[in-house]
Amino acid sequence: MFIDSHCHLDRIDLTPYQGSFDNFVSAANHHGISGMLCIAIDLEAYPAMLELVRPYAHINVSVGVHPNVKEGWEPTVEELVALGGEGKVLAIGETGLDYYRIGCAVTDQQQRFRNHIRAAKILGKPLIIHTREAQADTLRILAEEGAADVGGIIHCFTEDWAFAERALDLNFYISFSGIITFNNTQAIKEVAKQVPHDRYLIETDAPYLAPVPHRGKPNYPLYVRHVADCIAQLRCVSSEEIAMQSGKNFHSLFTLAG
């Protein structure tokens, strides 16, 4: 059984499932997906996203505003705390820094990032971190704000081992996406070999970043098996071992039973 630790279920194409979200969930269950964490990227779409997954006990959500979001509701710390108190909310984010595709000014991104960390600490809930071409500032702000108190996930990991070591020191888990199955991602593969067995997760980031052999097509949580297969080969273990350990790690991070 697999847990997809990062997906955007309100954005997936339901055409293969007769336009039915319930059909999609049933198919995911049939393919061994025992849990999914549906990630918010803005607060305008968040209420509908929450209601979409509310009937499903094995699907939880995060709440937050992605660093690339330029317009819309910019929540205060207090507003994030209020939203994050919902029982379905396991984490705060997707938050962080993105200096590659700058939709929001860097200074605004950094303040938004700090606000999310402060809200997570008040709530005692982990953070979902997005970082792209912002290694130093991401690590600096996490350290300055005391993010290690709550920890969280460096999602869709694309950095090197030096970054991973520092993130691990700050109480963060490393989550691998379909990118690890791509060619020319040796640095990520090396991290997957070295990360402690109790500190890695797997994800799809669906509907984005479909793994090989589905690269370039819409992504779905059931494709998380391809991520597990790749990591299993790198670590010389079975895919079932990767599924079991990553699931155990997910439950440990979010203090869930199972």
Secondary structure, 3 states (H helix, E strand, C coil): CEEEEEECHHHCCCHHHCCCHHHHHHHHHHCCEEEEEECCCCCCCHHHHHHHHCCCCCEEEEECCCCCCCCCCCCCHHHHHHHHCCCCEEEEEEEEEECCCCCCCHHHHHHHHHHHHHHHHHHCCCEEEEEECCHHHHHHHHHHCCHHHCCEEECCCCCCHHHHHHHHHCCEEEEECHHHHCCCCHHHHHHHHHCCCCCEEECCCCCCCCCCCCCCCCCCHHHHHHHHHHHHHHHCCCHHHHHHHHHHHHHHHCCCCC
